[in-house]
Amino acid sequence: MSDYGDTFEPAPGDERLTSPIVSDALDAAGLRGQVFAAGLRGPVPGARCFGRAATVQFAPTAEDRDPYGDAVDLDPYGDAIDYIDALRAGAVAVLATGDSTRSAFWGELFSAAAIGRGAVGVVTDGCLRDTPKITALGFPAFARGNRPPDYRGRMRVVAAGQPVVLCGVTVRPGDLVLADDDGVAVIPREAEAEVLARARERAAGESTVLGELLGGDGLREVWSRHGIL
């Protein structure tokens, strides 16, 4: 398990950028493959997280088995515990499961522990459980869906602190992740200065365009003036 060492830095200032604005900035920077395929949702509309990726990979156990039977694993959550205990302030927990719906991978108590470590959200291509309780904690969570079964005896952690692939996007430790109602955008660490500069410029331009449209200027006129829609 990795604790991300000294390579984990706080995310830059959060200007309330949105995933569409970041997506446009990524496109402008020539990075057109950094937005997750559709399908991940948060249990509460309006949830949002922005921070650095802390990655973990799950894989199926050899076969489904009774987690409380004769072959019981005496430490079934050990690797996940190590991963969560290593989360740093400002981290987004990024759980790659291979699009698995075999079980839930995250629930109330993992959320509570992540909050205690200073994490700002979780993104997974797998499932959540305890969603009303996660909601009550106010922890932003984005997932493929919800399922009650525990991952114990069904899935296992096979790596942490390594590049992972979710919804068609490679996410590396320390990449910036922004998740909101529209989806999930990932800014590669080596491109973040350019992408954030473009995103901030785009956000400022959209604010101007919004004011002009609300003031009665025609859409064609505004497009010709700013090239922003």
C-alpha positions as CSV (number, residue, x, y, z in Angstrom):
1,M,0.0,0.0,0.0
2,S,1.2,3.5,-0.7
3,D,0.9,6.6,1.5
4,Y,1.7,8.8,-1.4
5,G,4.6,10.2,0.5
6,D,5.7,13.7,-0.2
7,T,4.3,13.6,-3.8
8,F,0.8,14.6,-2.6
9,E,0.3,18.3,-2.7
10,P,-2.9,20.3,-1.9
11,A,-5.1,21.0,-4.8
12,P,-4.9,24.5,-6.2
13,G,-7.5,27.1,-5.1
14,D,-11.1,26.0,-5.8
15,E,-12.8,28.7,-7.9
16,R,-16.0,26.6,-8.1
17,L,-15.1,25.4,-11.6
18,T,-17.5,22.9,-13.2
19,S,-16.9,19.7,-15.1
20,P,-18.1,21.3,-18.4
21,I,-15.8,24.2,-18.0
22,V,-12.9,21.9,-17.2
23,S,-13.9,19.6,-20.1
24,D,-13.7,22.6,-22.5
25,A,-10.4,23.6,-21.1
26,L,-9.0,20.1,-21.5
27,D,-10.3,20.1,-25.1
28,A,-8.5,23.4,-25.7
29,A,-5.3,22.0,-24.4
30,G,-5.6,19.0,-26.8
31,L,-6.6,16.5,-24.0
32,R,-9.9,15.1,-25.3
33,G,-9.9,11.8,-23.4
34,Q,-10.1,13.0,-19.8
35,V,-13.8,12.9,-19.1
36,F,-15.5,9.8,-17.8
37,A,-18.1,8.0,-19.9
38,A,-21.6,8.7,-18.7
39,G,-23.1,6.7,-15.9
40,L,-21.7,7.9,-12.6
41,R,-24.0,9.7,-10.3
42,G,-24.1,11.1,-6.8
43,P,-26.9,10.2,-4.4
44,V,-27.6,13.9,-3.8
45,P,-28.0,16.5,-6.6
46,G,-25.6,19.3,-6.3
47,A,-22.8,17.2,-4.7
48,R,-19.3,18.2,-5.9
49,C,-15.7,17.4,-5.1
50,F,-12.4,18.7,-6.4
51,G,-9.1,17.4,-5.3
52,R,-6.1,15.1,-6.0
53,A,-6.7,11.4,-6.9
54,A,-5.7,8.8,-4.4
55,T,-6.1,5.6,-6.4
56,V,-7.0,2.0,-5.5
57,Q,-7.7,-1.1,-7.6
58,F,-10.2,-3.8,-6.8
59,A,-10.5,-7.2,-8.5
60,P,-12.8,-10.2,-8.0
61,T,-11.8,-13.0,-5.7
62,A,-11.3,-16.3,-7.3
63,E,-14.9,-17.2,-6.6
64,D,-17.8,-16.0,-4.6
65,R,-17.6,-17.7,-1.2
66,D,-19.2,-17.4,2.2
67,P,-17.2,-14.7,3.9
68,Y,-18.1,-16.1,7.3
69,G,-17.4,-19.8,6.4
70,D,-14.5,-22.1,7.1
71,A,-12.2,-20.2,4.8
72,V,-12.9,-16.9,6.5
73,D,-10.3,-14.2,5.9
74,L,-9.3,-12.9,9.3
75,D,-8.4,-9.5,7.9
76,P,-10.8,-9.0,5.0
77,Y,-10.5,-5.2,5.0
78,G,-6.8,-4.8,5.8
79,D,-5.7,-3.4,2.5
80,A,-8.7,-1.0,2.3
81,I,-8.0,0.1,5.8
82,D,-4.4,0.8,5.0
83,Y,-5.5,2.7,1.9
84,I,-8.1,4.9,3.7
85,D,-5.7,5.6,6.6
86,A,-3.2,6.8,4.1
87,L,-5.6,9.4,2.6
88,R,-4.3,13.0,2.8
89,A,-6.2,16.2,3.2
90,G,-7.8,17.3,-0.1
91,A,-7.8,13.8,-1.6
92,V,-10.5,12.3,-3.8
93,A,-10.7,8.5,-3.2
94,V,-10.7,6.9,-6.7
95,L,-11.8,3.3,-6.6
96,A,-11.4,1.3,-9.8
97,T,-13.4,-1.9,-9.9
98,G,-13.5,-2.8,-13.6
99,D,-17.1,-1.5,-13.7
100,S,-18.1,-4.2,-11.2
101,T,-21.6,-4.5,-9.8
102,R,-20.7,-7.6,-7.9
103,S,-20.9,-5.7,-4.6
104,A,-20.7,-2.3,-2.9
105,F,-17.2,-1.0,-2.4
106,W,-17.9,2.1,-0.2
107,G,-20.4,2.9,2.6
108,E,-21.0,5.0,5.6
109,L,-18.0,4.0,7.8
110,F,-15.5,4.3,4.9
111,S,-16.9,7.7,4.3
112,A,-16.6,8.7,8.0
113,A,-13.0,7.5,8.0
114,A,-12.2,9.4,4.8
115,I,-13.8,12.6,6.3
116,G,-11.6,12.1,9.3
117,R,-8.5,12.0,7.1
118,G,-9.5,15.2,5.3
119,A,-10.6,13.6,2.0
120,V,-13.1,15.6,0.0
121,G,-15.0,12.9,-2.0
122,V,-15.0,9.4,-3.6
123,V,-15.4,8.4,-7.2
124,T,-15.9,4.8,-8.2
125,D,-17.0,2.8,-11.3
126,G,-18.5,0.3,-8.7
127,C,-21.3,0.6,-6.3
128,L,-22.1,2.3,-3.0
129,R,-24.2,1.2,-0.1
130,D,-25.5,3.1,3.0
131,T,-26.3,6.0,0.6
132,P,-28.7,7.8,3.0
133,K,-26.1,7.6,5.7
134,I,-23.3,8.9,3.3
135,T,-25.7,11.7,2.4
136,A,-26.3,12.5,6.0
137,L,-22.5,12.8,6.5
138,G,-22.4,15.3,3.6
139,F,-19.6,13.3,1.8
140,P,-19.6,13.7,-2.0
141,A,-19.8,10.3,-3.5
142,F,-20.1,9.4,-7.2
143,A,-20.7,5.8,-8.3
144,R,-22.2,3.6,-11.0
145,G,-25.1,2.6,-8.7
146,N,-26.1,1.2,-5.3
147,R,-26.0,-2.4,-4.1
148,P,-26.3,-3.8,-0.5
149,P,-23.7,-6.7,-0.7
150,D,-20.4,-6.2,1.1
151,Y,-17.3,-6.8,-1.0
152,R,-15.9,-9.2,1.6
153,G,-15.6,-12.6,0.0
154,R,-16.4,-11.2,-3.5
155,M,-13.7,-8.6,-4.3
156,R,-10.3,-7.6,-3.0
157,V,-7.8,-4.8,-3.2
158,V,-4.9,-5.6,-5.5
159,A,-3.1,-2.3,-5.8
160,A,-3.0,1.2,-4.3
161,G,-1.2,4.3,-5.4
162,Q,-0.9,3.2,-9.0
163,P,-2.6,4.4,-12.3
164,V,-6.1,3.0,-12.7
165,V,-8.7,3.1,-15.4
166,L,-12.3,4.2,-14.8
167,C,-15.0,4.8,-17.4
168,G,-12.4,5.0,-20.1
169,V,-10.0,7.4,-18.4
170,T,-6.6,6.7,-16.9
171,V,-6.3,8.3,-13.5
172,R,-2.9,8.6,-11.9
173,P,-2.1,9.4,-8.3
174,G,-2.1,13.2,-7.8
175,D,-4.1,14.0,-10.9
176,L,-6.8,16.6,-10.2
177,V,-10.4,15.2,-10.2
178,L,-13.5,17.3,-10.4
179,A,-16.9,15.5,-10.1
180,D,-20.3,17.2,-10.1
181,D,-23.8,16.6,-11.5
182,D,-22.5,16.7,-15.1
183,G,-19.8,14.1,-14.7
184,V,-16.2,13.6,-13.8
185,A,-13.2,15.3,-15.4
186,V,-9.6,14.5,-14.8
187,I,-6.7,16.9,-15.2
188,P,-3.3,15.2,-15.6
189,R,-0.8,16.6,-13.2
190,E,1.7,17.6,-15.9
191,A,-1.0,19.7,-17.7
192,E,-2.8,21.2,-14.7
193,A,-1.2,24.7,-14.9
194,E,-2.3,25.1,-18.6
195,V,-5.7,23.5,-18.1
196,L,-6.6,25.5,-15.0
197,A,-5.5,28.8,-16.6
198,R,-7.8,28.0,-19.6
199,A,-10.6,26.9,-17.3
200,R,-10.4,30.2,-15.3
201,E,-10.4,32.2,-18.5
202,R,-13.4,30.2,-19.8
203,A,-15.3,30.7,-16.5
204,A,-14.7,34.5,-16.6
205,G,-15.9,34.6,-20.3
206,E,-19.0,32.6,-19.5
207,S,-19.9,35.0,-16.8
208,T,-19.7,37.9,-19.2
209,V,-21.7,36.0,-21.9
210,L,-24.4,35.2,-19.3
211,G,-24.8,38.8,-18.4
212,E,-25.1,39.9,-22.0
213,L,-27.6,37.2,-22.9
214,L,-29.8,38.0,-19.8
215,G,-29.5,41.7,-20.8
216,G,-31.1,41.0,-24.2
217,D,-28.2,40.7,-26.6
218,G,-28.9,38.1,-29.4
219,L,-27.2,34.7,-29.2
220,R,-25.5,35.2,-32.6
221,E,-24.3,38.6,-31.6
222,V,-22.8,37.3,-28.3
223,W,-21.3,34.3,-30.1
224,S,-19.7,36.6,-32.7
225,R,-18.3,38.8,-30.0
226,H,-16.9,36.1,-27.6
227,G,-16.9,32.7,-29.3
228,I,-18.3,31.2,-26.2
229,L,-21.4,29.1,-25.8
